[in-house]
Structure formats: C-alpha cells, structure tokens
C-alpha cells in the first residue's frame, strides 16, 4: 500500500510539472500574439515597432521556460500539492512573480535583440491565470473523478489523545486516504477484525507514546516520545512514510 501511494504521489507531481511546463509555453506564445497581432494589444500600448519574427524571441522564450520552472521547483510547487485554494493561489502568485522578475531582468541585460517588455508583462499575467486554473481543474478531476474510480486507502488510527488527533489531521490532509479513528488499548483483538474489514494500514503511535511515558515517569514531556515508529501494520512493524 505504501509503495502504491508513493507511486501515485510521484505520478501526480509529474503530471503537475508537465502541465505547468505547458502553461509557461502557452503563456509566452499567447503574450507574443497578443502584443503584435491582436488589435486590443496594439491599442493598449501603441508602439512604432514592427512585429518581430517569433524566431527572434525563441532564445528569450527558452530561457523564460527554464527560469520559471526552476522558480516553481524552488518554491515548493511539487512538494505539497493539496493546498487550499487561497494558499495555492498565493504560492502561484509568488512563483510567477519571482520568475517574471528574473525574466524581465534577463531581457534588460541581454543586448542582442530589442525585446518588447510588454510581452514579458503579458506572459506573467497569462501564466498566473493558466497555472491557477489548471491546478484547480486538476484538483477537481482528481477528487471528483479519479479517486472515485481508483478508490481510497482505508487507514485506521487506534488510540485517543492529542497525538492521535494530530496523526488524524496529518493523514486527513491527503485525499488518497480514508481515515477512521477508534479507541482501544488491546491491539491483539483487532488483528483479525482489521484485516477482515479492509483496512490497509493501522497507526498506533498514541499507545506507544503512552507506554513510554509510563516507563519513564508521567512527568516526562510528550515531545520526548520517539515518533519514528508511530506507524505500523498490526503484527508487522515498519518505518514511517512521508505522504508528501
């Protein structure tokens, strides 16, 4: 199950990377067309310049694609991919802005060809709209269509308390998981029931923490508990996993 989730997350991030790459290319192409061939573009900012062949913009477009994709990676676009709409919009705006700053700075420093600065401005505007729209469309498709077809992994959290609630919040942030929580202090009686009920993974970190607190004294702080083994299958322990 863990390997399946890792593969799915890798696939999701790869698809988002390719979609963002297409958005950058489309934004640059559309900005060039809007500036030199669309009537409203020429009317918005009148210019005495003649429309330059798009082939002269190819070096700038290639550099802009690499710059924007590098900025997206450095801004964590493909780490946490399940952010709420507002957080995702702010992250998108930040990534597009800093990429745009670098692209415009490179255009000013390059003296080989007199590029239109309006193309850079329009490309940043189009890119923000494209990336934000494509990510929301991908989120809708993934949640409403793909997960209904592929199904969610059922995960059971055993125990009570703040640590148990924290584990639930972390797991619930991933739409691939269907999280359920039930209190118990005896893991043995749950083995047959869990495997027969279709749960793919069981988290028992709260019980391990309480047992260690009992051994070392109740005055110990919870932060001293070792959480490296907080996730395990019933009867078959394994290390933790980063769900992304």
C-alpha positions as CSV (number, residue, x, y, z in Angstrom):
1,X,0.0,0.0,0.0
2,X,2.8,2.4,0.9
3,X,4.5,1.7,-2.4
4,X,1.3,2.3,-4.3
5,X,0.8,5.7,-2.5
6,X,4.3,6.8,-3.3
7,X,3.9,5.9,-6.9
8,X,0.6,7.8,-7.1
9,X,2.1,10.9,-5.5
10,X,5.1,10.7,-7.9
11,X,2.7,10.4,-10.8
12,X,0.6,13.4,-9.5
13,X,3.7,15.6,-9.2
14,X,5.0,14.6,-12.6
15,X,1.7,15.4,-14.2
16,X,1.6,18.8,-12.5
17,X,5.1,19.5,-13.6
18,X,4.3,18.8,-17.3
19,X,1.1,20.8,-17.0
20,X,3.0,23.8,-15.6
21,X,5.5,23.4,-18.4
22,X,2.8,23.6,-21.0
23,X,1.3,26.6,-19.2
24,X,4.6,28.5,-19.4
25,X,5.0,27.8,-23.1
26,X,1.3,28.7,-23.8
27,X,1.6,31.9,-21.8
28,X,4.7,33.0,-23.8
29,X,3.2,32.2,-27.1
30,X,-0.1,33.9,-26.3
31,X,1.7,37.0,-24.9
32,X,3.6,37.4,-28.2
33,X,0.4,37.0,-30.3
34,X,-1.5,39.5,-28.0
35,X,1.2,42.1,-28.3
36,X,1.8,42.1,-32.0
37,X,-1.2,40.5,-33.7
38,X,-4.2,41.2,-31.6
39,X,-5.9,44.6,-32.1
40,X,-6.5,45.2,-28.4
41,X,-2.8,44.6,-27.7
42,X,-1.6,47.2,-30.1
43,X,-4.3,49.6,-29.0
44,X,-3.5,49.1,-25.3
45,X,0.2,50.1,-25.7
46,X,0.8,51.9,-29.1
47,X,4.2,51.2,-30.4
48,X,6.2,52.2,-33.5
49,X,7.9,48.8,-33.5
50,X,7.1,46.4,-36.3
51,X,6.1,42.9,-35.3
52,X,9.4,41.0,-34.9
53,X,9.6,37.4,-36.1
54,X,8.8,35.0,-33.4
55,X,12.1,33.1,-34.1
56,X,13.9,36.1,-32.6
57,X,12.0,35.5,-29.4
58,X,13.0,31.9,-29.2
59,X,16.1,32.4,-27.0
60,X,14.1,34.5,-24.6
61,X,11.2,32.0,-24.5
62,X,13.6,29.1,-23.9
63,X,15.3,30.9,-21.1
64,X,12.0,32.0,-19.6
65,X,10.7,28.5,-19.6
66,X,13.8,27.2,-17.7
67,X,13.7,30.2,-15.3
68,X,10.0,29.8,-14.4
69,X,10.2,26.0,-14.0
70,X,13.3,26.4,-11.7
71,X,11.5,29.0,-9.6
72,X,8.4,26.8,-9.3
73,X,10.5,23.9,-8.1
74,X,12.3,26.1,-5.5
75,X,9.0,27.5,-4.3
76,X,7.7,24.0,-3.4
77,X,5.1,23.7,-6.2
78,X,5.6,20.0,-6.3
79,X,6.0,19.2,-2.6
80,X,2.6,20.0,-1.0
81,X,0.1,19.6,-3.8
82,X,-3.1,19.5,-1.8
83,X,-3.1,23.1,-0.5
84,X,-6.4,25.0,-0.1
85,X,-7.3,27.4,-2.9
86,X,-6.1,30.6,-1.2
87,X,-2.7,29.1,-0.2
88,X,-2.3,27.6,-3.6
89,X,-3.1,31.0,-5.2
90,X,-0.6,32.8,-3.0
91,X,2.1,30.3,-3.8
92,X,1.3,30.5,-7.5
93,X,1.5,34.3,-7.4
94,X,4.8,34.3,-5.6
95,X,6.4,31.8,-8.0
96,X,5.1,33.6,-11.1
97,X,6.2,37.0,-9.7
98,X,9.8,36.0,-8.9
99,X,10.1,34.2,-12.2
100,X,8.8,37.2,-14.0
101,X,11.3,39.5,-12.2
102,X,14.2,37.2,-13.4
103,X,12.9,37.1,-16.9
104,X,12.5,40.8,-17.2
105,X,15.9,41.4,-15.7
106,X,17.4,39.0,-18.2
107,X,15.6,40.8,-21.0
108,X,17.1,44.1,-19.9
109,X,20.6,42.8,-19.6
110,X,20.5,41.0,-23.0
111,X,21.6,43.4,-25.7
112,X,21.4,41.1,-28.7
113,X,17.8,42.0,-29.6
114,X,15.5,44.7,-28.5
115,X,12.7,42.6,-27.0
116,X,9.3,44.1,-26.2
117,X,8.9,44.4,-22.5
118,X,5.1,44.2,-22.8
119,X,5.5,40.6,-23.9
120,X,7.1,39.8,-20.6
121,X,4.4,41.6,-18.6
122,X,1.6,39.8,-20.5
123,X,3.3,36.5,-20.2
124,X,3.4,36.8,-16.4
125,X,-0.3,37.7,-16.3
126,X,-1.3,34.8,-18.6
127,X,0.9,32.4,-16.7
128,X,-0.7,33.1,-13.4
129,X,-4.1,32.6,-14.8
130,X,-3.1,29.4,-16.6
131,X,-1.3,27.8,-13.7
132,X,-4.0,28.6,-11.1
133,X,-6.8,27.5,-13.4
134,X,-5.1,24.3,-14.4
135,X,-4.3,23.3,-10.8
136,X,-7.9,23.8,-9.7
137,X,-9.1,21.8,-12.7
138,X,-6.7,19.0,-11.9
139,X,-7.8,19.1,-8.3
140,X,-11.4,18.8,-9.3
141,X,-10.7,15.9,-11.7
142,X,-8.6,14.1,-9.1
143,X,-11.0,14.4,-6.2
144,X,-14.3,14.0,-8.0
145,X,-13.5,11.5,-10.8
146,X,-10.1,9.7,-10.3
147,X,-10.5,8.9,-6.6
148,X,-14.0,7.6,-7.2
149,X,-12.7,5.3,-9.8
150,X,-9.4,4.2,-8.2
151,X,-10.7,4.2,-4.6
152,X,-9.1,5.5,-1.4
153,X,-6.9,3.5,1.0
154,X,-8.6,2.9,4.4
155,X,-6.4,3.8,7.3
156,X,-7.3,3.1,11.0
157,X,-5.9,5.2,13.8
158,X,-6.0,3.4,17.2
159,X,-6.0,5.4,20.4
160,X,-7.1,8.7,21.9
161,X,-5.5,12.0,22.9
162,X,-3.7,14.9,21.3
163,X,-1.1,12.8,19.4
164,X,-3.9,10.6,17.9
165,X,-5.7,13.7,16.8
166,X,-2.5,15.1,15.3
167,X,-1.9,11.9,13.3
168,X,-5.5,12.1,12.0
169,X,-5.0,15.7,10.8
170,X,-1.8,14.8,9.0
171,X,-3.4,11.8,7.3
172,X,-6.7,13.6,6.5
173,X,-4.8,16.2,4.5
174,X,-4.2,13.5,1.8
175,X,-7.3,12.8,-0.3
176,X,-5.9,9.3,-1.2
177,X,-6.6,8.2,2.4
178,X,-9.9,7.4,4.1
179,X,-9.0,7.8,7.8
180,X,-11.0,6.3,10.7
181,X,-10.2,6.5,14.4
182,X,-11.2,4.2,17.2
183,X,-10.1,3.9,20.8
184,X,-8.5,0.7,22.1
185,X,-5.8,-0.5,24.4
186,X,-5.5,-4.1,23.2
187,X,-4.1,-4.5,19.7
188,X,-4.3,-8.3,19.6
189,X,-8.1,-8.3,19.5
190,X,-8.1,-6.0,16.5
191,X,-5.8,-8.0,14.2
192,X,-8.4,-10.4,12.6
193,X,-11.1,-7.7,12.6
194,X,-8.8,-5.1,10.9
195,X,-7.6,-7.4,8.1
196,X,-11.2,-8.7,7.5
197,X,-12.6,-5.1,7.4
198,X,-10.4,-3.9,4.6
199,X,-8.0,-1.6,6.4
200,X,-4.7,-1.2,4.6
201,X,-2.7,0.4,7.5
202,X,-3.1,1.0,11.2
203,X,-1.5,3.8,13.2
204,X,-0.8,3.0,16.9
205,X,1.5,5.9,17.8
206,X,-0.5,7.1,20.7
207,X,-0.3,3.8,22.5
208,X,3.5,3.6,22.0
209,X,3.9,7.1,23.4
210,X,1.8,6.4,26.5
211,X,3.7,3.2,27.2
212,X,7.0,5.0,27.0
213,X,5.7,7.8,29.2
214,X,4.6,5.2,31.8
215,X,8.1,3.6,31.8
216,X,10.0,6.9,32.3
217,X,7.5,8.7,34.5
218,X,4.4,10.7,33.9
219,X,6.3,14.0,34.4
220,X,8.1,13.4,31.1
221,X,7.1,15.7,28.3
222,X,5.3,14.3,25.3
223,X,7.9,15.8,23.0
224,X,10.4,13.2,24.2
225,X,8.5,10.3,22.8
226,X,10.1,8.6,19.8
227,X,7.7,9.1,16.9
228,X,9.9,7.3,14.3
229,X,7.8,4.1,14.8
230,X,4.4,5.7,15.2
231,X,3.1,4.0,12.1
232,X,3.0,0.2,11.7
233,X,0.9,-2.6,10.4
234,X,-0.7,-4.8,13.1
235,X,1.8,-7.5,13.6
236,X,4.3,-6.3,11.0
237,X,6.2,-3.2,12.1
238,X,7.8,-0.9,9.5
239,X,9.3,2.6,9.4
240,X,7.3,5.8,8.8
241,X,6.5,7.1,5.4
242,X,6.3,10.6,4.0
243,X,3.0,11.0,2.2
244,X,4.1,14.3,0.7
